């Protein structure tokens, strides 16, 4: 067995919005697809979030009407982290550098790049395609025209010792608008084993457990209850499994805004280390928020005009997501098997802000 990378497209300039469709014409199994996106902000304004993965509304792999992978750009990044315990590469800046904002994330079809037991085998399908849907607002404080670029790389397995027996199929299967309280009940698929379930409360102002208080899985109306746990406890357990994460971000002072926003992808934020890149003023965190931290100079005022601020954000709940794991993610014997039940329901108890968008993503081991 030998892996090789095949560049499908490299720095393809994207229009303001649209859907890129790429045929996956490979005769060998695919271990992973790498999705790289570069972007350039229009100016140094800090009024628009520069995290470029937010502007990918959907990443899909389809074979006609058969959906093999489907979720947003932020969910794709979170799935890499929670499925592999490895963050995608980020570059986050409010400065108008060419290619200054980047994401480099992978869609894995197995447990890692050397897994030839689980992989996406295009020969098993008629016309597998990758579809990436995006939309960039082209304006001074948003994105520069013709400056967003897409790279797609496939890592394929040459001469596998055996044909793959299946692959990890991952989909956003449900979304709803939150209420202040009550239970949201979701009928779950019963066709393949569950490896993990990922929950996202998009742009919440708290950790996820501040929006979803409890998670329960009920099989055949409580004949079997494999999960009935507070989300806070799930969150703490994930902290033990994944640890606190750090991502570097930056912003440009404007001499007027206090606090200046420095965006990051953590919704349980622990602040971070901050300094001026090359300026004379000392800077510090003034506020700690979900999704961004505030910065000011140590005198309590606005950061200097054109002062470049470097910030190492610390936090949990990456991409406003938290995960429910089913045992050892490398051991199929520990996955949850829903196939023998007449019903499997995920019941989420809400607490927190109303009118937020919430999502459920599931990853299953699909056999050929």
N, C-alpha and C positions, 0 to 999 in steps of 0.2 A: 504494500500500500504506500502511496506517495501523494501528498497534497500539493496542489499548485494553485496560485492565484491567477485569475483571468479578469483583466480589466474590461468591463462591458462598456462603460462610458467614463470619460475623464474630464472634469471641469466643464461640463456642458452648461452653457448659459441658459438660464430659465427666464421665461416671460414673467410678467407680473403675477399671473395665476394660470393654473392649468393642471393637467394630469399627464405625467410621463408614463408611457407604456413600454415595457422592455420584455421581449420574449426570452424565456430561459431555455434556450436551445442547446442543452448539454446532454451528452450520452452517458456521462459519469455522474454519480451522486454528488450533491452539493452539501458541504458541511455547514457553510454559513454564507450569508450575503452581507457585505459591508456597504452601508449607506453613508456617504460623506456629503456634507452640505456646507458651502461657504457663503458668506454674505457681507455686505458693506452697508453700514449705517449712512444716512444722508448727511448728518452733521454730528456735533458733539452734544446734542440735546439729550438729557437724561429722562425725558418724558415718555419714551417708548421703550418697552422691554426688548433688549437686544438678544434674548435667547432664541436662536434661530429655529430650534426644533419645535417651538410653539406654532410655527407657521406652516407646518406639515399637518394637514387635517386628517389624512389617511394614508397608511401604507398597507397595500394589499398584495397577496399572492393568490391568484385565482387560476382555475382551470375551467373555463366556461362559467357555469353557475356554482361550481364547487369552490368554496372559500377555504384556503389553506392557512392564511395568515391575514389578520385585519385589525388594525388599531391606529391610533394617532401617533405623531412623532414623539410626543412626550412619553406615551405609554411604551413605545418601542425602546426608548432609552432606558426606562425603568425596568422593563422586562430583562434587558441584558444584565442590569445590575443585580436584580433579585434572583435571576436564573443562574448566574455565574459568579456572583460576588465580585464583579469588576465593572467600574464606572466607564462609560464611554468618554472619549476625549472631548473636552469643552474648550472653547475660546469665547469669552463673554466680555465685550467692551462696548461702551457708548461712543467711542471715538470713531471717526469716519475713516479708519484704516481699510485699505483694499484687503479683502478676504479676512477682515479682523474678527468676524464672528464665525465660529465653526462648530460642527458636531461630527463625530466619527463614531457611528454606532453599528452594531452587528446584530443580525437576525440569525440565531443559532437553531439548527434543526436537530442537534444532538447535545450530549452533555459537555462536550468541548470540541475543539477542532480535530482531535485525533479519534473521535468516535465514529467507527464505520458500521456499528450496529444500528444506530439511529442517524438517518440522513435523508434529505429530500432527493428522491430519485425521479428525475424528469421523465424517464422511460415509462413510469407507471401512469402517466397522465397524457392527455391528448395535446394540449397547447398551454402549458403553464406560463403565466405572465406575472411580472412585477408591475404594480401600478402605484405611483406616488402622486398624491393630490396635494397642492400647495396654493397659498395665496399671500402675496406680499403687498402691503400698502406702499406705493411709490410716492414719497413726499420728503420734504426737507428733514423732518424729525423722525422719519421712518427708514425706508430702504432706498438705495440708489438704483436707478434704472439699469437693467442689463448687467448687474453686478453679483447676482446670486447664481451659484454654480453647483451642479450635481455630479458626484462621482459614485459609480456602483461597481463593486468588485465581487466576484464569486470565488469562493475557495472550494475547489472540487477535489474529489478523491479519485485518483487514477489507479486503475487495476486493484479495486478492493478485493479482499480475500473472499468475501461473501457479499451477496446482495443485502442491502439494509432490510431489516424486518419492519421498520416503521420510522416515524419522524415526529418531532415535537410540533404539534399544531396549536397555534396561539391566536385567540380572537377576543376582541371586545364583544361581549354577548348581550350587554344590557346597559341602559343609562336611564337616569331619572333626575328630576328636579327635587331637591331636598325640601323636607318640611322641618319645622322646629322640633317635632317629636313624632313618635309612632314607629311602626315596623314597615319596612319595605321587603316584600316577599318576591323572590325571583325563582322561577322554574328553571332548573339547570339541565343541561344536556345529559343523556344517559348512555351515550354511544361508546365512549373511550375512557380510559383511566385518567384521573386528575393528578397532575403533578403539582400544580399550585393555582391559587386564585389570587388576583391582584385587585385591590380596591383603589380608586382615585376619586378624591374630592377636589375638583379643579378650582384653583385660586381661592381655597379656603383661607381663613386668617388664623387658623390654629393647627396643631398637629391633627392627623386624621382621627384620632380617638376623640377629639373635640367635636367632630361631626357625626361619627358613627360610634356609638357607645358599646355595642355588642354584636357579635357575629355567631350565628347558629346554622348548622347544616342538619336538616331533618330528612331522613330517608323513610319512605312509606309512613308518613305522618307519625314520626317519633318512634317507629319500630327500632330504628338504629339512629343514634345521634353522635356522629363522629367529631362534632365540634360544637361547643357551647361555652363561649369565653368572652370576657371583656376585651374590647379592642386595645385598651390601655395595656393589658397584660400581653397581648399578642405583640404590640409595639415594643414593649420592654424586652421580650424574648428575641425579637428581630434585632434589637440593639446589641444583644449578646452575640448573635450570629454574624451580623454584618459590620458592627462597629460604627463609630462616628466618621463621617466622610468630610473631605476638604476639597473645595474647588476654587481655583483662582479666578477672580473677576476684576474688572477695572471700570472706572468712570473718569470723566473730565470735569473739573470744577468750573463753575460759571461765575463765581464771585457774587452770586445773588441768592441761590437756592440753599436753604438750610432747613432740614438736612438734605443732602444730596443722596439720591437713590443709587445703590449698588446692587444689581439684580443677581440672584443665585437660584438654584433649583431645589432648595430645601424648605420644607414646610414645617419642620420642627427645627427652628434655627437656634444655634448657640452663639450667634455673633461671629466674630472672627478677628484676625489680625489685620491691621490697616496701616499703610504708610504712604507718604508722597513719593512718587517715582523719582522725581529729580528736582522737586521744588524745595523751597526754604521753610515752608510752614509745616508744623506738626499736625497730624490729623488723627481722628479717633472715631470709633463707633458711637453714635448718639442714640440710635434706636435699633432694636432687633425685631424684625418682622418675619412672617412667612413670605418667602419669595424675594425679599430684598432686605438690606440693612441700610440704615441712614448714616451719613458721614458729615462731620463738621471739623473745623480746625480746633485745636486745643483751647483756644480763647473763647470757644462757644459760638463762633460766627460761621459764615459761609466759606467754603473752600475757594481758594483763589482762582481767578479766571484762567482757564487753560491749564490748570494744575492737574497732572495725571496721577490718579489715585490707584494704588495697588491694594487688593483686598483678598485675603484667604478666608472664604466663608466656611463655617463649620456647621454641620447639621445632620439631621435624619429626615425621614419621609421624603426621599428623593423623588422629584417630579410630582409631589403631592400624592404619592402612592405608598401603600403599605401592602404586605403580602401575607397570605395564609399558605403555609407549606404543608405538604403531606409527606412527613417523614424525611428520610435521606433523599435528596433530589437526584442522586445517582443510582438509587436502588428501586427498580420497578416493583419489587415486592412490597414496598412501603407506600405506594401510591394508593389513592382512594378509588375503589372499583364501584361505579354506580350502575353497572349493567344488569344486576339482578333485581333492581328495585323498580317499582311502578312509578315512583315519584322521588325526586331529589330536589329539595328547596333550600335556598340560601336566604336566611331571614336576618336582616340588618336593622338594628334598633337605632334610630336617629336621635341626635341631640346636638343642638347648635344652631347655626344660621339657616334660614330658609332661602330658597331660590338659587341654590348652588347646583351646578351640574356635577353629577356623580356617575361613576362608571364601574363596571365589573369586567375584568379580563380573566380568561381562563386559559391555562396551558394543559394540553392533553397529549398523551402518547397515542398516536394514531398508527394502527398497523396497516400493512399493505395487503 
